[in-house]
Amino acid sequence: MAVVTFDRVSKYFHLHAGQMLLRDRVRHVLRPSPPERFYALRGVSFAVERGESLGIVGSNGAGKSTLLNIATSVSRPNEGKVTVDGRVAALLELGSGFHPDLTGAENVRIYAALLGLSRAKVRQRFDRIVGFSGIGDFIDEPLRTYSSGMMMRLAFSVAINVEPDVLIIDEVLGVGDQDFFAKCFERILEFRRAGKTILCVSHGLKTLENLCDRGLWLDRGRVMKAG
């Protein structure tokens, strides 16, 4: 049974001409022309079965992050249909909901709520989240006193403990030191062994070989090959 389905999905953005002379602006107002479109994705179709891990590869600008943003409902497609069945946790912009003037503990509760956990579930998993991050001695300090690595560790710990049906990863496996990376990777493998569905974008081909069942190659917004 497919958990994630993209059916002829396209996503485009309007290109802006930038600075124009006054006469050009007047001409544009009087005789407007349709704005030029840039297609980040064009006619993308694929399906990911329950328990399957899909690696998405391609050069910078190929449309990988746009695809993940659509899968997480951060962005909507202009054409086509997307279906995602189950709770989604996305390891994309880690710490995007953090506030520097709040303590680490307060940010954990807010970030977990943004990822869909109830207040009761946050209380239940709080110690597990802090323990996984390894920064318990600083959890009641303001976030502005944290290093960037500490913030990323805390954000990753929250996201990984949401216990989703679908885990979406975009180039965040380099957080922390080597020991923390190993712990994060093992936690992701636990999701895979538990039959969860994973979508992963990475330029680290060895990581994708170890984590994913098959791959999807994007180039200039199009699927070039899958398998």
C-alpha positions in Angstrom: 0.0 0.0 0.0 1.4 3.4 -1.0 1.9 5.8 1.8 3.3 8.7 -0.3 2.0 9.3 -3.8 2.9 12.0 -6.3 0.7 12.0 -9.4 2.0 14.3 -12.2 3.0 17.0 -9.8 4.4 20.3 -11.0 5.5 23.3 -9.0 6.5 26.6 -10.6 7.5 30.1 -9.5 7.0 33.4 -11.3 10.2 35.1 -12.3 10.5 38.8 -11.7 12.2 41.1 -14.1 13.9 43.1 -11.3 14.5 46.8 -11.8 12.8 48.5 -14.7 12.8 52.0 -16.1 9.7 54.1 -15.5 8.6 53.8 -19.1 8.9 50.0 -18.9 6.8 49.9 -15.8 4.1 52.1 -17.4 4.1 49.8 -20.5 3.9 46.8 -18.2 0.8 48.3 -16.4 -0.9 49.3 -19.7 -0.1 46.1 -21.5 0.6 43.4 -19.0 2.1 40.1 -20.2 2.0 36.8 -18.4 4.9 36.4 -16.0 7.6 34.0 -17.0 7.5 30.7 -15.0 10.3 28.7 -13.6 9.4 25.0 -13.0 11.1 23.6 -9.9 9.2 20.3 -10.6 7.5 19.2 -13.8 5.2 16.2 -14.1 6.8 14.2 -11.2 5.1 10.9 -10.5 6.2 8.2 -8.0 4.8 6.1 -5.1 6.5 5.0 -1.8 5.1 1.9 -0.2 4.7 1.4 3.5 8.0 0.5 5.1 10.0 1.5 2.1 12.9 3.9 2.1 13.4 6.1 -0.9 16.6 8.1 -1.6 16.3 11.2 -3.8 19.3 12.4 -5.6 20.2 15.1 -8.1 22.4 18.1 -8.5 21.8 21.4 -6.7 18.6 23.0 -8.1 17.2 19.7 -9.3 14.0 20.1 -7.3 14.8 17.8 -4.4 14.0 20.2 -1.5 10.9 21.5 -3.4 9.7 17.9 -3.6 10.1 17.4 0.2 8.4 20.7 1.0 5.4 19.6 -1.0 5.4 16.2 0.7 5.3 17.9 4.1 2.6 20.4 3.0 5.0 23.3 3.5 4.3 24.1 -0.1 1.5 23.2 -2.4 1.8 21.9 -6.0 0.5 24.0 -8.9 -0.5 20.9 -10.9 -1.1 17.3 -10.0 -2.0 15.5 -6.8 -0.1 14.5 -3.6 -1.3 12.0 -1.1 0.5 11.3 2.2 -1.1 8.8 4.6 0.0 9.1 8.3 1.9 11.4 10.7 4.9 13.1 9.1 8.0 14.3 10.8 10.4 16.3 8.7 14.1 16.9 9.4 14.4 19.9 7.1 15.0 23.3 8.6 16.0 22.1 12.1 15.2 24.6 14.8 13.1 26.8 12.6 10.6 27.3 15.4 13.2 28.1 18.1 13.4 31.4 20.0 16.7 32.6 21.4 15.3 34.3 24.5 13.5 31.1 25.6 15.2 28.3 27.5 16.0 25.0 25.9 13.2 23.3 27.8 10.7 25.9 26.6 11.8 25.6 23.0 11.5 21.8 23.2 7.8 22.1 24.3 7.1 24.7 21.5 8.9 22.9 18.8 7.3 19.5 19.7 3.9 21.2 19.6 4.7 22.6 16.1 5.5 19.1 15.0 2.1 17.9 16.2 2.6 16.5 19.7 0.0 17.1 22.3 1.0 18.7 25.7 0.6 15.3 27.4 2.8 13.6 24.8 5.5 16.3 25.2 5.5 15.7 29.0 5.8 12.0 28.5 8.7 12.2 26.1 10.5 15.3 27.5 13.2 13.4 29.4 13.8 11.1 26.4 14.2 14.1 24.1 16.7 15.9 26.5 18.6 12.6 27.1 19.0 11.9 23.4 20.3 15.5 22.8 23.0 15.1 25.5 22.7 18.7 26.6 20.7 18.2 29.8 23.1 20.4 31.9 22.1 23.4 29.8 18.4 22.7 29.2 17.2 25.5 31.5 19.6 28.1 30.0 18.4 30.6 27.3 18.9 29.3 23.8 21.1 32.3 22.9 23.8 30.8 25.1 23.9 27.6 23.0 26.3 26.9 20.2 24.9 26.2 16.8 25.7 22.5 17.2 23.8 22.3 20.5 20.8 23.9 18.9 20.8 21.4 16.0 21.2 18.5 18.4 18.2 19.6 20.4 16.1 20.2 17.3 17.0 16.8 15.9 16.2 15.2 19.2 12.7 16.7 19.2 12.0 15.8 15.6 13.2 12.2 15.9 11.1 11.5 19.0 7.8 12.5 17.3 7.5 8.8 16.2 6.0 9.5 12.8 4.7 7.1 10.2 6.7 9.0 7.5 10.1 10.4 8.2 11.4 13.0 5.7 15.1 13.9 5.8 16.9 16.7 3.9 20.7 16.8 4.4 20.7 17.0 8.2 22.6 13.9 9.1 25.8 15.9 9.7 24.5 17.4 13.0 26.9 17.2 16.0 30.0 15.2 16.4 30.8 11.7 15.1 29.3 10.0 18.2 26.0 12.0 17.9 25.9 11.3 14.1 26.2 7.5 14.8 23.4 7.8 17.4 21.1 9.7 15.0 21.8 7.3 12.2 21.0 4.3 14.4 17.8 5.9 15.5 16.8 6.4 11.9 17.6 2.7 11.2 15.3 1.8 14.1 12.5 3.6 12.2 13.3 1.6 9.2 13.3 -1.7 11.1 10.0 -0.7 12.6 8.4 -0.6 9.2 8.2 3.2 8.9 8.4 5.0 5.6 11.5 7.2 4.8 12.2 9.8 2.2 15.8 11.0 2.2 17.7 13.6 0.3 21.5 13.5 0.6 24.6 14.1 -1.5 26.2 11.3 0.6 25.7 8.3 -1.7 27.1 5.9 0.9 24.5 7.1 3.4 21.7 6.5 0.9 23.1 3.0 0.0 23.0 2.1 3.7 19.6 3.6 4.4 17.4 3.3 1.2 15.8 0.5 -0.8 15.8 2.4 -4.1 16.4 5.8 -5.5 14.8 8.6 -7.5 17.0 10.8 -9.7 15.8 14.3 -10.4 17.3 16.7 -12.9 15.9 20.2 -13.6 12.6 19.2 -12.0 12.0 16.0 -13.9 12.3 12.4 -12.9 15.2 11.0 -15.0 15.2 7.5 -13.5 13.8 5.5 -10.6 14.8 2.1 -9.3 
